[in-house]
């Protein structure tokens, strides 16, 4: 037995929520996956990188429940997502301006605080759109979009950097990115 389709406005809103989740996937983690490599390029020791990232992880752990309570009590969930997105951008800019230990730790803490808002806010918006009966299905779709966004966000830089490395440094690119530069153009004959 199929239930009736939701009104077009609800369908449009749920698709918009899924699109937001797709594009927030990369924002949600900040520069986390790339931060270690970035800091190593700035001559950071692995222990310092781990310490800075651990402080951020602990901040995320402690921020999750209060962020959820703030989101639950708010009638402005979209505004919270927008503010959290801007906070994540600000956190990323901190690292671009300074790679000193205090700046990187502050960046990681700000990323954790803002990142803790996204999950509860997206869940709250999904619940508000479709109600409790259809929540599981809709939130599952939101999470699929989020994971797809993570895959795309990880793949695009690899493709872009891979092409740059192969063009600029064909022999070094082969050593640093095995399989990326495996074509005849990347290996000119001597």
Buried (B, 14 or more C-beta within 10 A) or exposed (E): EEEEEBEEEBEEBBEEBBEBBBBBBBBBBBBBEBBBEBBEEEEBEEEBBEBBBEBBBEBBEEBBEEBBEBBEEBEEBEEBBEEBBEBBEEBBEBBEEEBEBEBBBBBBBBBBBBBBBBBBBBBBBBBEBBEEEBBEEBBEBBBEBBEBBBEEBEEEEEEEBBBEBBEEBBEEBBEEBEEBBEEEEBEEEE
